[in-house]
Amino acid sequence: MRLKNNRKAFSMLTAIFIIVIMASVGILVMSLSGKLVKETTTQFQREQAMLLAKSYTEYAIMAVMANDRNGTTSCLQTINSDDVIRDEDDGGFEVRVQIAYISNNSNELNSCDATRVFSDAATTVKSPLNIIVDVYVKYIDFDHHDPSNAPWITYHKRTLQKI
């Protein structure tokens, strides 16, 4: 008779042990899936920032080529996108482009501000003008607990282009 009671107690202990192990495995799976989702979101935002930086670099190069640097119009030095891709609800992306010029020909850059013009012997007759394009893409992490206090993450791309 005593053996039967021991079997019931052993079965109950085994069942409790298996339930605890299954709960631990479930917690582990949930934790890993949460980390994977967070990593995927972070990777997506970084890829978006990289694509925006590449796009704005090409846009800046086209804008410099179309801008009349010798005429009366001011020299193109910055491009901001605050109103274009910024969304107040989810943070969005903020893009700022700064353009610096490298030239040893002062006639090429009559209307440019002297703080963004560098004179260097690196230019040649075939390429009298070079530009440095700095693109800064700022964004807020989607998964931050409090978006109003979330820090901005900045991706920077610098490009040297012959014009």
Secondary structure as a PSIPRED ss2 file (coil, helix, strand):
# PSIPRED VFORMAT (PSIPRED V4.0)

   1 M C   1.000  0.000  0.000
   2 R H   0.000  1.000  0.000
   3 L H   0.000  1.000  0.000
   4 K H   0.000  1.000  0.000
   5 N H   0.000  1.000  0.000
   6 N H   0.000  1.000  0.000
   7 R H   0.000  1.000  0.000
   8 K H   0.000  1.000  0.000
   9 A H   0.000  1.000  0.000
  10 F H   0.000  1.000  0.000
  11 S H   0.000  1.000  0.000
  12 M H   0.000  1.000  0.000
  13 L H   0.000  1.000  0.000
  14 T H   0.000  1.000  0.000
  15 A H   0.000  1.000  0.000
  16 I H   0.000  1.000  0.000
  17 F H   0.000  1.000  0.000
  18 I H   0.000  1.000  0.000
  19 I H   0.000  1.000  0.000
  20 V H   0.000  1.000  0.000
  21 I H   0.000  1.000  0.000
  22 M H   0.000  1.000  0.000
  23 A H   0.000  1.000  0.000
  24 S H   0.000  1.000  0.000
  25 V H   0.000  1.000  0.000
  26 G H   0.000  1.000  0.000
  27 I H   0.000  1.000  0.000
  28 L H   0.000  1.000  0.000
  29 V H   0.000  1.000  0.000
  30 M H   0.000  1.000  0.000
  31 S H   0.000  1.000  0.000
  32 L H   0.000  1.000  0.000
  33 S H   0.000  1.000  0.000
  34 G H   0.000  1.000  0.000
  35 K H   0.000  1.000  0.000
  36 L H   0.000  1.000  0.000
  37 V H   0.000  1.000  0.000
  38 K H   0.000  1.000  0.000
  39 E H   0.000  1.000  0.000
  40 T H   0.000  1.000  0.000
  41 T H   0.000  1.000  0.000
  42 T H   0.000  1.000  0.000
  43 Q H   0.000  1.000  0.000
  44 F H   0.000  1.000  0.000
  45 Q H   0.000  1.000  0.000
  46 R H   0.000  1.000  0.000
  47 E H   0.000  1.000  0.000
  48 Q H   0.000  1.000  0.000
  49 A H   0.000  1.000  0.000
  50 M H   0.000  1.000  0.000
  51 L H   0.000  1.000  0.000
  52 L H   0.000  1.000  0.000
  53 A H   0.000  1.000  0.000
  54 K H   0.000  1.000  0.000
  55 S H   0.000  1.000  0.000
  56 Y H   0.000  1.000  0.000
  57 T H   0.000  1.000  0.000
  58 E H   0.000  1.000  0.000
  59 Y H   0.000  1.000  0.000
  60 A H   0.000  1.000  0.000
  61 I H   0.000  1.000  0.000
  62 M H   0.000  1.000  0.000
  63 A H   0.000  1.000  0.000
  64 V H   0.000  1.000  0.000
  65 M H   0.000  1.000  0.000
  66 A H   0.000  1.000  0.000
  67 N C   1.000  0.000  0.000
  68 D C   1.000  0.000  0.000
  69 R C   1.000  0.000  0.000
  70 N C   1.000  0.000  0.000
  71 G C   1.000  0.000  0.000
  72 T C   1.000  0.000  0.000
  73 T C   1.000  0.000  0.000
  74 S C   1.000  0.000  0.000
  75 C C   1.000  0.000  0.000
  76 L C   1.000  0.000  0.000
  77 Q C   1.000  0.000  0.000
  78 T E   0.000  0.000  1.000
  79 I E   0.000  0.000  1.000
  80 N E   0.000  0.000  1.000
  81 S C   1.000  0.000  0.000
  82 D H   0.000  1.000  0.000
  83 D H   0.000  1.000  0.000
  84 V H   0.000  1.000  0.000
  85 I H   0.000  1.000  0.000
  86 R C   1.000  0.000  0.000
  87 D C   1.000  0.000  0.000
  88 E C   1.000  0.000  0.000
  89 D C   1.000  0.000  0.000
  90 D C   1.000  0.000  0.000
  91 G C   1.000  0.000  0.000
  92 G C   1.000  0.000  0.000
  93 F E   0.000  0.000  1.000
  94 E E   0.000  0.000  1.000
  95 V E   0.000  0.000  1.000
  96 R E   0.000  0.000  1.000
  97 V E   0.000  0.000  1.000
  98 Q E   0.000  0.000  1.000
  99 I E   0.000  0.000  1.000
 100 A E   0.000  0.000  1.000
 101 Y E   0.000  0.000  1.000
 102 I E   0.000  0.000  1.000
 103 S C   1.000  0.000  0.000
 104 N C   1.000  0.000  0.000
 105 N C   1.000  0.000  0.000
 106 S H   0.000  1.000  0.000
 107 N H   0.000  1.000  0.000
 108 E H   0.000  1.000  0.000
 109 L H   0.000  1.000  0.000
 110 N C   1.000  0.000  0.000
 111 S C   1.000  0.000  0.000
 112 C C   1.000  0.000  0.000
 113 D C   1.000  0.000  0.000
 114 A H   0.000  1.000  0.000
 115 T H   0.000  1.000  0.000
 116 R H   0.000  1.000  0.000
 117 V E   0.000  0.000  1.000
 118 F E   0.000  0.000  1.000
 119 S C   1.000  0.000  0.000
 120 D C   1.000  0.000  0.000
 121 A C   1.000  0.000  0.000
 122 A C   1.000  0.000  0.000
 123 T C   1.000  0.000  0.000
 124 T C   1.000  0.000  0.000
 125 V C   1.000  0.000  0.000
 126 K C   1.000  0.000  0.000
 127 S C   1.000  0.000  0.000
 128 P C   1.000  0.000  0.000
 129 L C   1.000  0.000  0.000
 130 N E   0.000  0.000  1.000
 131 I E   0.000  0.000  1.000
 132 I E   0.000  0.000  1.000
 133 V E   0.000  0.000  1.000
 134 D E   0.000  0.000  1.000
 135 V E   0.000  0.000  1.000
 136 Y E   0.000  0.000  1.000
 137 V E   0.000  0.000  1.000
 138 K E   0.000  0.000  1.000
 139 Y E   0.000  0.000  1.000
 140 I E   0.000  0.000  1.000
 141 D C   1.000  0.000  0.000
 142 F C   1.000  0.000  0.000
 143 D C   1.000  0.000  0.000
 144 H C   1.000  0.000  0.000
 145 H C   1.000  0.000  0.000
 146 D C   1.000  0.000  0.000
 147 P H   0.000  1.000  0.000
 148 S H   0.000  1.000  0.000
 149 N H   0.000  1.000  0.000
 150 A C   1.000  0.000  0.000
 151 P C   1.000  0.000  0.000
 152 W E   0.000  0.000  1.000
 153 I E   0.000  0.000  1.000
 154 T E   0.000  0.000  1.000
 155 Y E   0.000  0.000  1.000
 156 H E   0.000  0.000  1.000
 157 K E   0.000  0.000  1.000
 158 R E   0.000  0.000  1.000
 159 T E   0.000  0.000  1.000
 160 L E   0.000  0.000  1.000
 161 Q E   0.000  0.000  1.000
 162 K E   0.000  0.000  1.000
 163 I C   1.000  0.000  0.000
